[in-house]
Amino acid sequence: MATLTKEEAASAIFGAWRLACRDAGGMAFFDASIEGFWKSFYAALFVAPGYLFLKLLALSGAGPDFPLARFLALQSIAYVTGWVAFPLAMNYVADALQRRGRYLAFIVAFNWSNVLQMALLVLIAVMTAAGVLPGGLGMFATLIATFAIIYYEWFIARTALDLNGGQAGIVVAVDILLGILINAIAAGML
């Protein structure tokens, strides 16, 4: 895989930000070539520390007998699986929706959008843990963030794949269902 430059990463994250602002012009900041497709998986490296932080934060009440090494191994496998499973599933979904020509651009935008999604979730988790968002308020903020992320993914699917609202909803449902399945399998193996 080709090396990602700082300029390419900054452009992609800015494009993801523009999409978060409901600006379809954000798509112009992504490299939708096959090389850009592969480089978009560098976003997983940006997201990984936040993912690990959230997983470890969820274990704050675990006892000393908790199998931490096994948990981290399973979560690592689940993390990589999630980054691979969705693009593979979308390969078929894009064909079914007759959007093969827009597949690369969609995956590039989707992958980079994960950087902003994780930043939001980590911010809320830190604010909750620090007591800035106490108890129920932190849970409410997480719920609102989850709905915002679902809408964000829907907007990206609608924009990048040029879909109607219902079709974009199917794309989001595929992502959510894959995430639930992968996390359930990982939890079941613990």
N, C-alpha and C positions, 0 to 999 in steps of 0.2 A: 504494500500500500504506500502511496506517495505521502511525503511529509506534509503536514498541514502548517501553513505559515500563520503568524500572529494576525496578519492582515486578513487572511481568509477566515479565520475564526471570528475576528471582530466583525467582519462584514456579515457573516452568517448569524451571529448573535444579534446584530442590529436588525437584520431582516426578520428574525424571530420576534424582536421587540415591536417592529412595525406591524407585524401580523397581530400581536397581542393588543395593539392599539386599533385593531380592525381596519388596517390599511393594507388592502390587497397588493399595493405597490411594493410591499415588503418582499414579495417573491423575487423581485429584481436583484436582491442582494445575495441570492443563493446561486451556487454553481450547480446547475442541474444536469451536468454532463455525467458520464459514467465515473470519471475520476472524482467529481464532486460528490457523487453518491457514496463512493467508498470513503472519502474523507469525512463525510458527515457522521460516520461511526466514531470519529474522535470525540464527538459530543458525549459518548458514554464515559470517557475519561474525565470530562468536566463534571458529570453528574454523579460519578461513583462515590466521591467523598461525602456528598450530601446523603446519598442512599445509605451508606454505611453508618453515618451519624444518626439518621432516623431509626435504623434498625437497632442500633445499640441503645438509643434513648428509650425505645420501647421495652428494653430489657431491664430498665432501672430497678424494677422490683423483683427481678429473678434472684433466686437463692444461690448459695455457693455451690450446690450440686448441679446447677444448670450446665448442660453440655455446650459451652461457648464455642469450642473449636468446631464441633459438628455443625452448630448453628451457622457460624460464619462460612463454612464450606458450602453448606446447602444454599445459603443466601447468595453466595458468589455465583454458584451454578445457576440459580434462578435469575439472577441479574443478567448474566450473559445470554441465557435462554430467551429472556424477554426481548433483548435487543436484536435477536436473530428471528424469533418466532413471528413477530408482527410484520416485518418486511416480507417474510416468506408467505404469510397468509395474504398480505396485501397484493402480492404478485397475482394471486388467483382472483381476489376481489376486484382488482383493477381490470383484469380481463373480463370478468362477469359484467362489470359496469361499462365496458367498452372505453376504458381510459388508459390503455397500455401506454400511449404516448406521453401521458402526464405522470406516470408512476415514479420516475426518477426524481422529478421536481417535488412531488409530494413527500417521498421518503426523506429527502434532504431537509425540507422544511420541518417535517415532523420530528426528525432526529434532533435538529437544533432547537426546536421548541422545548424539548425536555430540559434544556439548561435553565430556561426561565421558570418552568414548572417546578423544578427542584429548588431553585432559589427561593421561590415563594413559600414552599412547604417548610424549608429549613428556617426561614425567617419567622414563620408562625410558631414552629416548634421551639426555637430559641426564646422567643418572646413569652411563650407559655411557660417554659421551664424556668425562666428568670422571674416569673410572677407579674410581668407586664400585662399579660392576658391571663388572669387567674381562672382556674377551673373551667366552668361552663363557657366562659367567654373564649377561651382557647379552643374548646371543642367547636363552638359556633364559628369561629374564624376558620378553622380547618374545614368545616362543612361548606362555608361560603367559597373558600379557595378551591375545594373539590368541584363545585358547580362551575366556577370560573374556568377551571382547567378543562372540564368537559366541553364547555362552550368554545374555548380556545381551540381545542382539537377539532371540533365541529367546523369552526370557521376555516381552519387550515384545510380540512378535507374538502369543504365546499369550494374554497378558493383555488387550491392547487390542483384538484381533480376536476374542477368545473362541474360540480354536482348540484342537484337540487337538495333542499333541506333534509328530506327523508333519506336519500342516498348517503348524504354526509353522516346522518345518524347511524346508518348501518356500519360505516367505517369506524365510528367511535365505539359502537357496541362490540365490534370485533376486538378492538384494543382492550376494552374493559373486560370482556369475557376471557381473553387470553391471559390478562394479568391475574384475574381471579383464579383461573385454572393453575397457572404456574405457581402462584403463592400457596394455593391449597395443597399442591403436590409437595412443595418444599416443607410446609408445615407438617404434613402427614408423615414425612420421612424423619422428622425430628424425634 
